[in-house]
Amino acid sequence: MRGCDQASSRVFHEAGHIIHEDVRKIGQPGNLIAAFCDMVEPVVASGDGDSAVSAIYPHLQKPSNTEKPSTPTLPS
């Protein structure tokens, strides 16, 4: 599992460099979300991204399997 954590950390680190360069060059986020998703998607899809996400955003927690996610209701 340690290798997965290292791979996840490296992906987030590289995404940070892309985002930083994008902001530095054009003075705004630009393709910030696209760049981040392109870097992180393969790791998350392989199941290795959970630990990296947890490390960066510790306040985000996955609901347990017994909890049902709340479904927003649209006003009628």
C-alpha positions in Angstrom: 0.0 0.0 0.0 2.9 2.4 0.6 3.7 2.4 -3.1 0.1 3.5 -3.9 0.4 6.4 -1.4 3.7 7.5 -3.0 2.2 7.4 -6.5 -0.8 9.4 -5.3 1.3 12.0 -3.7 3.5 12.3 -6.8 0.4 12.8 -9.0 -0.9 15.6 -6.7 2.5 17.1 -6.6 2.8 17.2 -10.4 -0.8 18.6 -10.8 0.3 21.4 -8.4 3.2 22.3 -10.7 0.9 22.4 -13.8 -1.6 24.6 -11.9 1.1 26.9 -10.6 2.6 27.3 -14.1 -0.9 28.0 -15.6 -1.6 30.7 -13.1 1.9 32.2 -13.4 1.7 32.4 -17.2 -1.8 33.8 -17.8 -2.5 35.3 -14.4 -5.7 33.3 -13.8 -6.6 29.6 -13.2 -7.3 28.9 -16.9 -7.6 25.2 -17.3 -7.0 24.5 -13.6 -9.7 22.0 -13.2 -9.0 20.2 -16.5 -5.3 19.9 -15.7 -5.9 18.7 -12.2 -8.5 16.1 -13.3 -6.2 14.9 -16.1 -3.4 14.2 -13.6 -5.5 12.7 -10.8 -8.1 10.7 -12.8 -5.8 7.7 -13.6 -4.8 7.3 -9.9 -8.3 7.7 -8.6 -9.7 5.3 -11.2 -7.1 2.7 -10.1 -8.3 3.1 -6.5 -5.0 4.6 -5.3 -6.2 8.2 -4.9 -8.2 7.8 -1.7 -5.2 8.2 0.6 -3.9 11.2 -1.2 -7.2 12.9 -1.1 -7.6 12.1 2.6 -4.2 13.5 3.3 -4.9 16.8 1.5 -8.5 17.1 2.5 -8.8 15.4 5.9 -12.3 16.9 6.5 -13.7 15.0 3.6 -14.8 11.6 4.5 -16.6 9.0 2.4 -20.0 7.9 3.8 -20.0 4.4 5.1 -21.9 1.8 3.1 -24.8 1.9 5.5 -25.3 5.7 5.1 -27.5 6.8 2.2 -26.3 10.0 0.5 -28.8 12.9 0.8 -30.6 13.6 -2.4 -31.3 17.2 -3.0 -34.9 18.0 -4.0 -35.8 20.5 -6.7 -38.4 23.1 -5.9 -41.6 22.4 -7.7 
